[in-house]
Amino acid sequence: MKDADSKTTSSFHSLSGTLARLASVGLIFVSVRAVAAEPVTLPAGSGPAPRLSATVKSGALVGAQQAHLYRAVLPTEVADILAQDDLAFEAATIDLPLPTHEGAPGAVRVGAQGEIEGDVAKVSVPLFGVSVAEMAPLSAAENGYRLLWNAESVPLRESSFSESLSVSVFTARNSLGERVQVSLARVYPSATGQESGAAKTLFRERITFTAPSSLEGLGWLSIRLRGASDDYVWAASPLVKSVRQLSGSVRSEEIFPSGFAPNDLKVWSGKIESVEPKKVERLAMLIPVIPELQQLSKLPTAGCFGFPRGRPRVQINAESRRFPQMPGWIPTNVRFVPRWVWRIDLAAKDPFDADVVQSLFIDEESLLPVYRVSWGERGAVRKVALGVLGFLGYENTVRPWLLGELVRNVPGLSFVAVGTEALQLCTSSAPGLALADFDPVALQARLDALKRQEAKVTEAGREGLGPESE
């Protein structure tokens, strides 16, 4: 067996060879779409909307037969899914007011390796702004890192958030999908004050599975560190009832077969300092949007707002049956609207990252990622992700938020549809927030509780009693 150093060296040479082969066939950093950064004529009937409004101005149902008309305003891989009759959508221009992003703190800047310098816990949106004139003289790496940190700064406005997610996994075109319930929670230093020491924490994130029972206890815990330091990652396995620590690069791997990876959440939740921007361009594209404003209610906890558990905000065809002859994973209450987006081509710095090369598409106004395409070490497409942009209304303000996504896992030929069922945002330090919930000890405690529960059921069976008698 090779030691760790030789394995790393071997992987590095393998990665270098892969990149060379990809470059030789034009698969690396080639523009997805030859669209000029000038207003274009879109099939939906107008150019990119400078603002969004609640009025639907035009609409057209788009399927495989119209795919050739829309190739100029979609990522190539998304247009391919449309052409294969695996996607359908309504194209329309809408207008929903967004808050105006004002100013940027001068105490924050991006270093040469993509690390952010300054008090990131006190930044406002955006960090730097995305003015075309201001970005023009900067290098691709500088522009790319600025855009990535702008996207990261959107949830940073909250001290914490938690979501109940409905995840449907489709491995066959005619199936109704396998439903999985997932809880996602993330807490930022502004809520915990944990910014001391050499290793600065950007956020703590917990992913736990609550259904079906076979996955109960499965969980991931990540502590995202600022700078080049590897993230802390732990995984809890209900099979062996134990928690083990993993390398940060495993966040690009699927949690379960044909499922999603932690980095797939919110289109891309990868570590900014672990990638290197190679090319940045501004394009006119159609992006998925839910036009209806999602009104949040004030919660009993001070500074917190949300909506209770209900149907996923992104409805899929398996439930609505809006398109009877189409696959169940297609979102049916989403409109694709013309927008300006920034495309960033990224190369992984970590030789063990499954996503060797990625293209990330960020909506210019909301600063949120709306598309992602990743390639593996052999140059084949690994994933295609579509994020659904929504708008949250509370306290006389409107904030953009990703309310769902559709991920195509190309090697496994599966589609994963994710929709938000419940949401809680806290804009200030939430009373009673327990950092212990974001600790590997909490993961192990949950597994131990499941183990005791199973032991009780087994013991009851030995005594001739059914589980119902407990």
LOSE-815430 format. One record per residue (C-alpha): z, x, y; residue number from 1. Coordinates in steps of 0.25 Angstrom, whole numbers. Layout:
<recs>
pz Z; px X; py Y; seq NUM
...
</recs>
This chain:
<recs>
pz 0; px 0; py 0; seq 1
pz -3; px 5; py 14; seq 2
pz 8; px 7; py 24; seq 3
pz 9; px -1; py 37; seq 4
pz 2; px 10; py 45; seq 5
pz -10; px 12; py 36; seq 6
pz -11; px -3; py 35; seq 7
pz -11; px -4; py 50; seq 8
pz -22; px 7; py 51; seq 9
pz -30; px 1; py 41; seq 10
pz -30; px -13; py 47; seq 11
pz -33; px -7; py 61; seq 12
pz -46; px 0; py 55; seq 13
pz -49; px -13; py 48; seq 14
pz -48; px -20; py 61; seq 15
pz -56; px -10; py 69; seq 16
pz -67; px -11; py 58; seq 17
pz -67; px -26; py 59; seq 18
pz -68; px -26; py 74; seq 19
pz -79; px -16; py 73; seq 20
pz -87; px -25; py 63; seq 21
pz -84; px -38; py 72; seq 22
pz -89; px -31; py 84; seq 23
pz -102; px -26; py 77; seq 24
pz -105; px -41; py 74; seq 25
pz -102; px -46; py 87; seq 26
pz -89; px -54; py 83; seq 27
pz -79; px -48; py 92; seq 28
pz -78; px -51; py 107; seq 29
pz -92; px -58; py 107; seq 30
pz -92; px -70; py 117; seq 31
pz -90; px -83; py 109; seq 32
pz -98; px -90; py 119; seq 33
pz -108; px -86; py 129; seq 34
pz -104; px -95; py 140; seq 35
pz -104; px -90; py 155; seq 36
pz -92; px -91; py 164; seq 37
pz -100; px -101; py 173; seq 38
pz -99; px -116; py 172; seq 39
pz -107; px -121; py 160; seq 40
pz -113; px -134; py 156; seq 41
pz -105; px -140; py 145; seq 42
pz -109; px -151; py 135; seq 43
pz -96; px -159; py 139; seq 44
pz -103; px -161; py 153; seq 45
pz -96; px -151; py 162; seq 46
pz -92; px -137; py 165; seq 47
pz -78; px -132; py 162; seq 48
pz -68; px -141; py 168; seq 49
pz -60; px -133; py 179; seq 50
pz -48; px -143; py 177; seq 51
pz -45; px -153; py 166; seq 52
pz -43; px -168; py 170; seq 53
pz -39; px -181; py 161; seq 54
pz -53; px -187; py 163; seq 55
pz -63; px -185; py 152; seq 56
pz -76; px -183; py 159; seq 57
pz -86; px -182; py 147; seq 58
pz -85; px -181; py 132; seq 59
pz -94; px -178; py 120; seq 60
pz -90; px -178; py 105; seq 61
pz -94; px -164; py 100; seq 62
pz -97; px -161; py 85; seq 63
pz -105; px -152; py 77; seq 64
pz -118; px -157; py 82; seq 65
pz -115; px -154; py 96; seq 66
pz -109; px -140; py 93; seq 67
pz -121; px -132; py 98; seq 68
pz -119; px -139; py 112; seq 69
pz -105; px -134; py 113; seq 70
pz -106; px -120; py 107; seq 71
pz -107; px -114; py 122; seq 72
pz -93; px -120; py 125; seq 73
pz -85; px -117; py 113; seq 74
pz -80; px -105; py 105; seq 75
pz -91; px -101; py 95; seq 76
pz -81; px -104; py 83; seq 77
pz -77; px -117; py 89; seq 78
pz -91; px -121; py 91; seq 79
pz -94; px -117; py 76; seq 80
pz -82; px -127; py 71; seq 81
pz -89; px -138; py 80; seq 82
pz -103; px -135; py 73; seq 83
pz -97; px -135; py 59; seq 84
pz -92; px -149; py 62; seq 85
pz -77; px -145; py 62; seq 86
pz -75; px -149; py 76; seq 87
pz -78; px -161; py 85; seq 88
pz -73; px -163; py 99; seq 89
pz -75; px -171; py 112; seq 90
pz -80; px -163; py 124; seq 91
pz -76; px -168; py 137; seq 92
pz -72; px -163; py 151; seq 93
pz -58; px -167; py 155; seq 94
pz -48; px -164; py 166; seq 95
pz -33; px -163; py 165; seq 96
pz -26; px -157; py 176; seq 97
pz -19; px -143; py 173; seq 98
pz -9; px -136; py 181; seq 99
pz -14; px -126; py 191; seq 100
pz -10; px -112; py 186; seq 101
pz -4; px -105; py 198; seq 102
pz -1; px -90; py 201; seq 103
pz 3; px -79; py 191; seq 104
pz 15; px -70; py 191; seq 105
pz 12; px -56; py 196; seq 106
pz 23; px -50; py 187; seq 107
pz 15; px -52; py 174; seq 108
pz 3; px -44; py 169; seq 109
pz -4; px -40; py 156; seq 110
pz -3; px -26; py 151; seq 111
pz -14; px -18; py 145; seq 112
pz -10; px -22; py 131; seq 113
pz -10; px -37; py 134; seq 114
pz 5; px -37; py 136; seq 115
pz 11; px -46; py 148; seq 116
pz 20; px -39; py 157; seq 117
pz 30; px -46; py 166; seq 118
pz 39; px -58; py 164; seq 119
pz 31; px -67; py 155; seq 120
pz 42; px -77; py 154; seq 121
pz 40; px -81; py 169; seq 122
pz 25; px -82; py 170; seq 123
pz 18; px -94; py 175; seq 124
pz 4; px -99; py 170; seq 125
pz -5; px -91; py 171; seq 126
pz 0; px -77; py 170; seq 127
pz -12; px -71; py 177; seq 128
pz -22; px -83; py 179; seq 129
pz -36; px -83; py 174; seq 130
pz -45; px -82; py 187; seq 131
pz -59; px -78; py 183; seq 132
pz -60; px -69; py 196; seq 133
pz -47; px -62; py 193; seq 134
pz -50; px -59; py 178; seq 135
pz -64; px -54; py 181; seq 136
pz -60; px -40; py 184; seq 137
pz -51; px -38; py 172; seq 138
pz -54; px -33; py 158; seq 139
pz -55; px -42; py 146; seq 140
pz -42; px -37; py 141; seq 141
pz -35; px -40; py 154; seq 142
pz -41; px -54; py 156; seq 143
pz -38; px -57; py 141; seq 144
pz -24; px -54; py 142; seq 145
pz -22; px -62; py 154; seq 146
pz -28; px -74; py 148; seq 147
pz -20; px -73; py 136; seq 148
pz -7; px -71; py 144; seq 149
pz -11; px -83; py 152; seq 150
pz -13; px -91; py 139; seq 151
pz 1; px -87; py 134; seq 152
pz 7; px -90; py 148; seq 153
pz 4; px -105; py 146; seq 154
pz 15; px -108; py 136; seq 155
pz 24; px -98; py 143; seq 156
pz 26; px -108; py 154; seq 157
pz 35; px -115; py 144; seq 158
pz 48; px -109; py 139; seq 159
pz 46; px -115; py 125; seq 160
pz 37; px -125; py 118; seq 161
pz 37; px -131; py 104; seq 162
pz 27; px -139; py 97; seq 163
pz 26; px -148; py 85; seq 164
pz 12; px -145; py 79; seq 165
pz 4; px -153; py 69; seq 166
pz -5; px -143; py 61; seq 167
pz -16; px -149; py 52; seq 168
pz -23; px -139; py 43; seq 169
pz -37; px -143; py 38; seq 170
pz -43; px -135; py 26; seq 171
pz -54; px -145; py 23; seq 172
pz -63; px -153; py 32; seq 173
pz -60; px -167; py 27; seq 174
pz -45; px -165; py 26; seq 175
pz -34; px -171; py 34; seq 176
pz -27; px -158; py 36; seq 177
pz -13; px -153; py 31; seq 178
pz -3; px -156; py 42; seq 179
pz 8; px -145; py 46; seq 180
pz 19; px -147; py 56; seq 181
pz 22; px -135; py 65; seq 182
pz 32; px -133; py 75; seq 183
pz 29; px -122; py 86; seq 184
pz 39; px -117; py 96; seq 185
pz 38; px -106; py 106; seq 186
pz 49; px -101; py 116; seq 187
pz 47; px -92; py 128; seq 188
pz 56; px -82; py 134; seq 189
pz 58; px -91; py 146; seq 190
pz 66; px -100; py 137; seq 191
pz 74; px -90; py 130; seq 192
pz 76; px -78; py 139; seq 193
pz 72; px -69; py 128; seq 194
pz 65; px -58; py 136; seq 195
pz 74; px -46; py 134; seq 196
pz 72; px -34; py 126; seq 197
pz 60; px -25; py 124; seq 198
pz 52; px -35; py 116; seq 199
pz 49; px -47; py 126; seq 200
pz 47; px -60; py 119; seq 201
pz 35; px -69; py 124; seq 202
pz 39; px -81; py 115; seq 203
pz 45; px -85; py 102; seq 204
pz 37; px -95; py 93; seq 205
pz 41; px -103; py 81; seq 206
pz 32; px -110; py 71; seq 207
pz 38; px -119; py 61; seq 208
pz 32; px -128; py 51; seq 209
pz 39; px -142; py 49; seq 210
pz 29; px -149; py 39; seq 211
pz 24; px -150; py 28; seq 212
pz 37; px -146; py 20; seq 213
pz 30; px -135; py 13; seq 214
pz 28; px -128; py 26; seq 215
pz 42; px -131; py 32; seq 216
pz 49; px -118; py 35; seq 217
pz 37; px -111; py 38; seq 218
pz 38; px -104; py 52; seq 219
pz 34; px -93; py 61; seq 220
pz 42; px -87; py 72; seq 221
pz 36; px -77; py 82; seq 222
pz 42; px -69; py 93; seq 223
pz 30; px -65; py 103; seq 224
pz 34; px -52; py 110; seq 225
pz 27; px -48; py 123; seq 226
pz 19; px -35; py 122; seq 227
pz 13; px -27; py 110; seq 228
pz 25; px -29; py 101; seq 229
pz 23; px -37; py 88; seq 230
pz 28; px -52; py 88; seq 231
pz 39; px -55; py 79; seq 232
pz 35; px -65; py 69; seq 233
pz 43; px -72; py 57; seq 234
pz 37; px -82; py 47; seq 235
pz 46; px -91; py 39; seq 236
pz 41; px -95; py 25; seq 237
pz 46; px -108; py 18; seq 238
pz 41; px -103; py 5; seq 239
pz 50; px -91; py 4; seq 240
pz 61; px -96; py 14; seq 241
pz 61; px -83; py 22; seq 242
pz 56; px -78; py 36; seq 243
pz 49; px -65; py 37; seq 244
pz 44; px -57; py 49; seq 245
pz 29; px -54; py 51; seq 246
pz 20; px -46; py 60; seq 247
pz 16; px -53; py 73; seq 248
pz 1; px -52; py 68; seq 249
pz 3; px -63; py 57; seq 250
pz 3; px -73; py 68; seq 251
pz -12; px -73; py 67; seq 252
pz -11; px -77; py 52; seq 253
pz -10; px -92; py 47; seq 254
pz 4; px -97; py 44; seq 255
pz -1; px -104; py 32; seq 256
pz -15; px -105; py 25; seq 257
pz -25; px -112; py 33; seq 258
pz -15; px -114; py 44; seq 259
pz -13; px -108; py 58; seq 260
pz -7; px -95; py 63; seq 261
pz 4; px -94; py 73; seq 262
pz -7; px -87; py 83; seq 263
pz -15; px -100; py 81; seq 264
pz -5; px -108; py 89; seq 265
pz -9; px -112; py 103; seq 266
pz -23; px -106; py 99; seq 267
pz -18; px -92; py 100; seq 268
pz -3; px -88; py 100; seq 269
pz -6; px -73; py 97; seq 270
pz 0; px -61; py 104; seq 271
pz -7; px -57; py 117; seq 272
pz -4; px -43; py 116; seq 273
pz -9; px -42; py 102; seq 274
pz -24; px -45; py 106; seq 275
pz -34; px -38; py 115; seq 276
pz -43; px -46; py 124; seq 277
pz -58; px -41; py 123; seq 278
pz -66; px -51; py 131; seq 279
pz -63; px -62; py 140; seq 280
pz -73; px -72; py 145; seq 281
pz -72; px -86; py 152; seq 282
pz -80; px -97; py 146; seq 283
pz -83; px -112; py 147; seq 284
pz -79; px -119; py 135; seq 285
pz -74; px -132; py 129; seq 286
pz -59; px -132; py 125; seq 287
pz -51; px -143; py 117; seq 288
pz -42; px -151; py 127; seq 289
pz -33; px -164; py 125; seq 290
pz -35; px -171; py 138; seq 291
pz -23; px -180; py 138; seq 292
pz -11; px -175; py 145; seq 293
pz 1; px -173; py 136; seq 294
pz 13; px -178; py 143; seq 295
pz 26; px -171; py 140; seq 296
pz 40; px -177; py 141; seq 297
pz 52; px -171; py 146; seq 298
pz 61; px -167; py 135; seq 299
pz 76; px -167; py 135; seq 300
pz 77; px -152; py 134; seq 301
pz 76; px -147; py 149; seq 302
pz 63; px -141; py 153; seq 303
pz 56; px -146; py 140; seq 304
pz 44; px -156; py 139; seq 305
pz 36; px -161; py 127; seq 306
pz 30; px -172; py 119; seq 307
pz 36; px -177; py 106; seq 308
pz 30; px -176; py 92; seq 309
pz 18; px -185; py 90; seq 310
pz 3; px -184; py 86; seq 311
pz -3; px -170; py 88; seq 312
pz -9; px -169; py 102; seq 313
pz -21; px -164; py 96; seq 314
pz -27; px -175; py 86; seq 315
pz -35; px -171; py 75; seq 316
pz -46; px -178; py 67; seq 317
pz -38; px -179; py 54; seq 318
pz -29; px -189; py 62; seq 319
pz -38; px -196; py 72; seq 320
pz -51; px -196; py 64; seq 321
pz -59; px -196; py 77; seq 322
pz -70; px -189; py 70; seq 323
pz -70; px -195; py 56; seq 324
pz -80; px -185; py 50; seq 325
pz -74; px -173; py 56; seq 326
pz -63; px -164; py 51; seq 327
pz -48; px -167; py 53; seq 328
pz -45; px -155; py 61; seq 329
pz -53; px -159; py 74; seq 330
pz -45; px -162; py 86; seq 331
pz -49; px -176; py 91; seq 332
pz -42; px -179; py 104; seq 333
pz -47; px -166; py 110; seq 334
pz -58; px -164; py 121; seq 335
pz -66; px -151; py 123; seq 336
pz -67; px -148; py 138; seq 337
pz -75; px -138; py 145; seq 338
pz -66; px -127; py 151; seq 339
pz -66; px -112; py 155; seq 340
pz -59; px -103; py 145; seq 341
pz -57; px -89; py 143; seq 342
pz -61; px -82; py 130; seq 343
pz -53; px -70; py 126; seq 344
pz -58; px -61; py 114; seq 345
pz -46; px -54; py 108; seq 346
pz -44; px -43; py 98; seq 347
pz -31; px -41; py 90; seq 348
pz -23; px -29; py 92; seq 349
pz -15; px -31; py 79; seq 350
pz -23; px -27; py 67; seq 351
pz -16; px -37; py 58; seq 352
pz -19; px -49; py 67; seq 353
pz -28; px -58; py 59; seq 354
pz -36; px -62; py 72; seq 355
pz -43; px -49; py 75; seq 356
pz -52; px -55; py 86; seq 357
pz -50; px -68; py 94; seq 358
pz -56; px -76; py 105; seq 359
pz -47; px -84; py 113; seq 360
pz -51; px -95; py 123; seq 361
pz -41; px -99; py 134; seq 362
pz -43; px -111; py 143; seq 363
pz -44; px -105; py 157; seq 364
pz -36; px -116; py 164; seq 365
pz -25; px -119; py 154; seq 366
pz -24; px -105; py 149; seq 367
pz -23; px -109; py 135; seq 368
pz -31; px -104; py 123; seq 369
pz -40; px -115; py 118; seq 370
pz -49; px -107; py 107; seq 371
pz -47; px -95; py 98; seq 372
pz -56; px -89; py 88; seq 373
pz -51; px -77; py 80; seq 374
pz -58; px -68; py 70; seq 375
pz -52; px -60; py 59; seq 376
pz -54; px -45; py 55; seq 377
pz -67; px -48; py 47; seq 378
pz -73; px -54; py 60; seq 379
pz -72; px -69; py 54; seq 380
pz -67; px -80; py 63; seq 381
pz -52; px -83; py 58; seq 382
pz -48; px -94; py 68; seq 383
pz -54; px -104; py 78; seq 384
pz -43; px -111; py 86; seq 385
pz -45; px -122; py 96; seq 386
pz -33; px -126; py 105; seq 387
pz -32; px -140; py 112; seq 388
pz -28; px -139; py 126; seq 389
pz -19; px -150; py 131; seq 390
pz -11; px -153; py 143; seq 391
pz 4; px -156; py 145; seq 392
pz 10; px -164; py 156; seq 393
pz 24; px -163; py 160; seq 394
pz 32; px -162; py 174; seq 395
pz 20; px -165; py 182; seq 396
pz 12; px -153; py 176; seq 397
pz 1; px -151; py 166; seq 398
pz 1; px -139; py 156; seq 399
pz -9; px -135; py 146; seq 400
pz -5; px -134; py 132; seq 401
pz -12; px -132; py 118; seq 402
pz -9; px -145; py 110; seq 403
pz -17; px -141; py 98; seq 404
pz -27; px -133; py 91; seq 405
pz -37; px -132; py 80; seq 406
pz -38; px -119; py 72; seq 407
pz -49; px -116; py 62; seq 408
pz -45; px -105; py 52; seq 409
pz -58; px -100; py 48; seq 410
pz -55; px -92; py 35; seq 411
pz -47; px -104; py 29; seq 412
pz -57; px -114; py 34; seq 413
pz -45; px -122; py 40; seq 414
pz -43; px -130; py 53; seq 415
pz -29; px -131; py 59; seq 416
pz -26; px -142; py 69; seq 417
pz -14; px -140; py 77; seq 418
pz -8; px -151; py 86; seq 419
pz 4; px -152; py 95; seq 420
pz 13; px -164; py 91; seq 421
pz 25; px -161; py 99; seq 422
pz 28; px -152; py 111; seq 423
pz 39; px -147; py 119; seq 424
pz 38; px -137; py 131; seq 425
pz 50; px -131; py 138; seq 426
pz 48; px -126; py 152; seq 427
pz 62; px -120; py 153; seq 428
pz 72; px -114; py 144; seq 429
pz 75; px -125; py 134; seq 430
pz 90; px -127; py 132; seq 431
pz 94; px -125; py 117; seq 432
pz 82; px -117; py 114; seq 433
pz 86; px -108; py 103; seq 434
pz 80; px -94; py 101; seq 435
pz 86; px -95; py 87; seq 436
pz 74; px -105; py 83; seq 437
pz 64; px -94; py 86; seq 438
pz 71; px -84; py 77; seq 439
pz 67; px -80; py 62; seq 440
pz 81; px -84; py 58; seq 441
pz 78; px -98; py 62; seq 442
pz 66; px -98; py 53; seq 443
pz 74; px -93; py 41; seq 444
pz 85; px -104; py 44; seq 445
pz 74; px -114; py 43; seq 446
pz 69; px -109; py 30; seq 447
pz 84; px -108; py 25; seq 448
pz 86; px -123; py 28; seq 449
pz 73; px -127; py 20; seq 450
pz 78; px -118; py 9; seq 451
pz 92; px -125; py 9; seq 452
pz 85; px -139; py 9; seq 453
pz 76; px -135; py -3; seq 454
pz 88; px -131; py -10; seq 455
pz 95; px -144; py -8; seq 456
pz 83; px -152; py -13; seq 457
pz 83; px -143; py -25; seq 458
pz 97; px -145; py -28; seq 459
pz 96; px -160; py -26; seq 460
pz 85; px -160; py -36; seq 461
pz 93; px -153; py -46; seq 462
pz 104; px -163; py -45; seq 463
pz 94; px -174; py -47; seq 464
pz 93; px -179; py -33; seq 465
pz 81; px -180; py -25; seq 466
pz 79; px -175; py -11; seq 467
pz 80; px -189; py -5; seq 468
pz 95; px -189; py -9; seq 469
pz 98; px -178; py 0; seq 470
</recs>
